[in-house]
């Protein structure tokens, strides 16, 4: 049975939230995909251990329901013969691993660039290369990004990142400048012009880094460098969509499900954000609130196929209530409502 994750309330932040802008109007709540104990979805039984479980079942455990056939079950999301090849940078991170698992569950061919191939194997098992290709590389180092890595790639999701404040994750020069600016710049520069869409995961507050409370978060430049990365993507000439969420303290984005540092999918699945299933999408760098990792991951995947999200910047969070699951039409409504409001 899934355990409950205890979250630090926003009232304990080192500043008052009373003056924060009001979030945009909530989108009507929809039914959501019941997933394995992920906070954006229904709880279910957890995969007991990585040992003795087939690699494919481990990789897809984040996006399957064991007892109830969900709208995103294999029979309905399988896409045999799909022409997509999605490259994921940051595929071993908290959001990235859920993106990769969901792509595997949808039978969408994926390729990930990782610094540690052993960690990728721990997360996703030994996958058939027709489903998942794991390449060793570091976006901080342009020489690692060989053109062969991008051969036949149609779509790119970049969800690399580090902590806003100095932490253990800053070791080995893993700072916001190196990851959120130089890494994004190097990756986008290496991409071929044939790419159909680049999805960049970024942060709310990049246009307000001199205002409270964002100036606190930007003490070490994370918003500055994320904004530089965003601008580079926007000016690259490639079709893009930027999806942002809030990054507080050393906790990546106030992500409400899973541990803040996860070592495998089984660990990530052991936490839940309760009933935070409804999705709120806004524009204009105004949205305030927490967000579920699985919601961010699903938003990235859905945006790949929604034509009017091209060239757009969105912010996203999740609130109490039912949500859109993996229903493409409901996600289209959410994105469209954000633009219209």
N, C-alpha and C positions, 0 to 999 in steps of 0.2 A: 504494500500500500504506500502511496506517495507520501513523503513527509512534507510538512509545511515549512516554507522558508520565512524566516523572520526578517522583515525589512526595516531599515532605519527610516522613520518618517521624515518628511521634508521639514518639519518644524525643528528638527535637530541640526539643520544646516547652520553654518557659521554666519548667517545673515537672516534678516526677516524676509518672509515670503509675502508679507502683506501688500507690498508695493509691486508685486509681479503683475504683468498684464494678464487679463482674463483670457482663458483659452477660447478658441473659436467654438461656435455652436456644435454640439455633438451630432454626429451623423446617426440616423435611426439604427437601432441595433438589429443585427441579423443573427441567424443561427450560425454556429461555428463548428468547424471540424473537431471531433473529439480525438485528441492525440494522447500519447502516453504521458500523463502527468505533467505536460508542459503547461505553464500558467495561462497561456492564451487559449488553452483547450481543456477538454474534460480530462480528469485523472483516470488512470487505468493501472493495471498491474505493470510493475517495472520488470525489465529484463534483469534477471537475478545477477548475472555476472557476465563479463566478457568471455571468460574461459568456458569452453564447451558450447559456445553459441556460434552459429555460422556467421561469417563476415558480413554477408548481405543483410542478414536479419539485424545485426548490430548496427550497421550503417543506416538502416531505414527505421530503426526502432523509434526515432524521434518523431516520425511522421505517420505512424500506424496506430490504429486502435485494435487491441487484442480481442475484445469481446463484441464490439459493435462495428459493422461495416460502415465506414465513414465516407463522406463525399469525396475524400481524397484517397480512397483505397486503390490498390494496384489496378483492379479491373477497370476503374474509371479514369485514372490519371495516366495510365500507360500510353506511351506515344511511340509505338514501333515505327521505325523508319523516319523518326524526327530528324529534320535537317539541322537542328541546333547543335552547336558545340559550345558550351558555356565555360569560359575560363574564370576561375575564382581566385583572386588574390586575397590572402588572409583566410584561407579555407580551414585552418586549424583553430581559429579563434572562436569566441563564444557565439557570435552570429554566423560566422563563416561555416562552422561545422554543421549548423542547422540548415543552411542554404544547400550545402553539398548533400546532406542526407535527404533533403526534400527533392533535389534534382534526381538523385538515385531512385527514389521512390516513384518519380514520374517517368522513369526510363529515359531521361534526358542525358545525353552524353556530356561528361564534364571533364575538365582538366584543371588541376590545381597547382599553383606555384607555392612551395613551402620551403622553409629553412630546414625543417627536420622531417625527413621522409619516414623515420621510425614512428614519430608521433602520428603521422597520417595513417600509417598502417594500424596503429593501436585504435585510432578512431573509426576507421572505415573498413578495416580488414584487407585481405588480399582480393581486390576487385578485378574483374575482367577488364582489360584495357578498352574494350568496346563500351564500357560503362564509365570508367574512371581512370584517368591517367594522372599520375603523381610525378611532378617534376621538381627537382631541387633548384631553388633560386631565391634571391633576396632582392626585393624591389629597391632597396637602398643602394644597391650596387648595379649601375647600368650595364656593366660587362656581363652580369649574370643573365640578362634578358636577351637571350639569343633569338633571332628572328624565327628559328624553327619552333620555338615555343608557341607561336601564334598561328602556325600553319593550320588552315581550315577552321579557325576559331570564328564564330559568328557573333557572340555576345560576351561581354566582360562584366563581372561584378567585382568591384574593389571594396573590400571591407577590412582593410588593414587598419591598425591603430595601436596606440599605446595609452598610458595613463596621463591625465592632465597635470598631475603633481609628481614630483620625483618619487620613485618607488623602485622596487627590485626589478620591475620590467624595464627600467631605463638602462640597465646594465648592457654592456656591449654596444653602446651608442644607439640604443633604441629609444631615442627622444622624439618628441613631437616634430621637431624640425626635420629629422632624418626620415621619419616614417610618414607623417601626414603631408609634408611638403615635398621633400626630395624623392621619396618613394613613389608618391602619386605622379610626380612629374616624369620620373624615369619610366614608369609603366606606360603612361599615356603616350610618351614620345616613341616608345617601341612598338605601339600598336599599328597594324596595317590599316590603310584607309577603307578597307572592305568591311570593317566592323559595323554591325547593324545597330548596336546600342552599347553604351557604357553606363553602368549603374555605379554611382559613387555613394558610399555610406559616409555621411559627414555629421556635423554637430549643429544643433540649434544655438544661436547666439553669436555666430561668426560676424554678423554685421553690427553687433552691439558690444564689442570687446572692451570699449571704454566706459560702459555703463554698468552700474550695479544691477544684478549680482554677477554679471558676466565678467566684469573686470577681475573679480576674485578668481574665477576659474581660469582666467587668462594670465595669471601671474607669471607663468612659465611659458607663455606663448602658444598654448595649444590652439586657441581660436584663431590667432593670427596665421598659424601655419595651415590650419584646415581651410581657412579662407583662401590662402594662396593656392592650395591644391584645387579647391573648387574653381577658382578663376582660371587655372590652367586647363582644367577639363572643359570649361565653358568656351574657352578661346581656341580649343584644339581643332575645331572643324569636324569633330566626330559627333554623331548623334549621342546625346547623353540624357540621363535623368539623375538628379541628386536627391537622396532621401536622408533627412537629418533627424536626430533625436538628441536628447539632453545628456550631457556628460557632467556628472557631479563628482567632485573629489577624485579619489583614485578608483572609484567604482565606474566601470565603463557604461556611461549613458543611463544611469539609474535603471539598468536592465533588471526586471523584476523576477525573472525566472532563472534558476540555476545558480550555482556558485559564481562568484565574480571571476574566479580563475578556475577553469574546468580542465581536467586532464583526460577525460574520455566522455563519450556520450552517455555512458551509464551513470556517471557522476552528475552530469548536467540534468539528467532526467529525474534525479532524486529530489528536486525542489519544485515548488509550485507557487504561483502568485494568486492562488485561489480563483476568484471569479473575474479577474481582469482580462476579459475576452473581447470586449467591444473596441473598435478601432476608431480613432479620431485622426483625421488628416487635415492639415492646414497649410497655408502659404504665407509668406511675408515675414518669416523669422519671428513669429509671435507665440507659437504653441508652447505651453508649459505643462509638464506632467511626466509621469513615469511611463515606461514602455516595456513590453515583453519582448524578449529576444526572438521568439517565434513569430511575432507580429512583424518585426523588422525584416526577418528573413523572408517571410511570405510576401511582404510588400515589394522587396527587391525582385523576386521571381515573377510576380504578377506584372510589374511595370515593364518587363522585357517585351510583353506582347500587346501592350496598350499604346496605340499609336499616338494619342494626344498627350501622353506623359513625356514625349520627347521634347527636350529643351526646357523642361520644367524643374523647379526646386520645390520639394515638399518637406514638411516636418510631420512627425508621426508620434502618437502615444497610444496607450491602451487604458481603458477605464472599465469600471464594473458593468457587466452586462454581456449579452451574447454578441458574437462577432461574425464576420463574413466567411471564416474558414478559408477554403481554397476556391471558392466560387468566383470565377472570372467576372461574371456580370456584376456581382455585388462589389467587387474591388473597383470595377470601372465606375460604378456609381459613387463610391467613396472618393476616388481621385477627381472625378468630374465635379462633385459637390464642392470639393476644396477649391477648385479653380473658379467656380461660379460665385463662391462666397467671398 
